[in-house]
Amino acid sequence: MANPQTMVDAIERADAAQRDWAARPAEERTAILRRAAALLDEHRSALADWLGSEAGSAQGKAGFEVGLVISELHQAAATALMPSGELLTSGHPRLSMARRRPVGVVGVISPFNFPAILAARSVFPALARGNAVVLKPDPRTAVSGGLFLAALMEEAGLPSGVLAVLPGGVDAASALIDHPAVPVISFTGSTEAGRVIGERAGHHLKRAHLELGGNNALVVLPDVDVAAAASAGAWGSFLHQGQICMTTGRHIVHADVYDEYVRALAEKARALHAADPATGAPLGPIIDARQRDRVHELVTSTVSSGAELLAGGTFTDLFYQPTVLGDVRADHACFAQEIFGPVAPVLRFEDADEAADLVNASDYGLSVRVLSSDAFAALEFGESINTGILHINDQTVDDEAQAPFGGTGASGTGARFGGHAANIAAFTETQWVTMPSKIRAYPF
């Protein structure tokens, strides 16, 4: 576990190593990232095993996450070769341009739920653009969320000091945020923690890229294929035990198909089970007892307030069974709050305006999906929704390295991850440069 002094030491080493790293040709940085991608592709099972033992990832989820990390490496390798600026018009006879330069040292604070990818999507593009990185992963997933990535990059040829990984607590994170040599903080985690980090970074006039929580809605319109919709809804709510910022936390279903939908969704839930991922179970454990108890408290509170328990609602040790709640109201705890567990609250609506109001009533604005047999009608409905991510005829959990990712409102500060534009803007500073052929004549 890092303490403030070891964090400061790592930052100072990173600051010293960054200048040489930034001066290296972009092709050299790209080659290291590509080599890392090839190494990880060769050793997928090693990272997948750590994701299972540390994060409780089922085998399918772990394999999916490893694939995402490889994609991030390829995307970062391409980002290193992207244009570094643009030529500007000028009212004077000179060359005028805006160029992108590395910020220096990037501080990354990453969570436990998708530990490898949620670290990788900040670490790799930051390295690609010539920055050094100091990463503080969640101590519960210190290997899969950081130390494995450090070993991978070292084997690929990354110079010493350019990447430091220091699992630690709040005191280590505070030292990272406060250090003057770290101008950018990239944080993925809870909204509560994000507010504190954003405020602290603002005090130091630093940029804080915040990807926070979500209470994501799946809207089911009346003309939908109900069986397909229930399958999408089950995946969105139950994948990785619901411990994903994009998890479907609210199923908003038209009254015409509500009964059929909840029956189908409950059947999906009862067909799944949570158990030791090493046994091949489709779902694993909740991260710890504190979070399990919070999930159960939200479920029992919602049921005692009038919702119907249609499936699940039970647990053994840390294994919480997939849960479906029917007859949910907007004021029920499981509908109003981010659960971060395998729980699917279902609420019925009568018309599109009511559904839009229900979606937009949340402070969160990360991911919304709309299901309909008429994709264009669903897209038109989506125009009224406040969200950073909108998908038609899909569930709420999705990510691609080349796509911008981020939310609005309590879900964060917008698309600061993914794609060339987001990656370059997040981890560089813009510098205006002018160059006339000779010194201009001035009246003084």
Salt bridges, closest charged atoms under 4 A:
ASP15 OD2 - ARG19 NH2 3.76
ASP20 OD2 - ARG24 NE 3.08
GLU28 OE2 - ARG24 NH1 2.66
ASP41 OD1 - ARG44 NE 2.66
GLU42 OE2 - HIS43 NE2 3.87
GLU65 OE1 - LYS61 NZ 2.62
ASP138 OD2 - ARG140 NH2 2.93
ASP178 OD2 - ARG200 NH2 2.64
ASP178 OD1 - HIS204 NE2 2.89
GLU211 OE1 - ARG121 NH2 2.82
ASP256 OD2 - HIS254 ND1 3.76
ASP288 OD2 - ARG140 NH1 2.70
ASP293 OD1 - ARG292 NH2 2.84
ASP327 OD1 - ARG348 NH2 3.10
ASP331 OD1 - ARG329 NE 3.03
GLU429 OE1 - ARG207 NH1 3.22
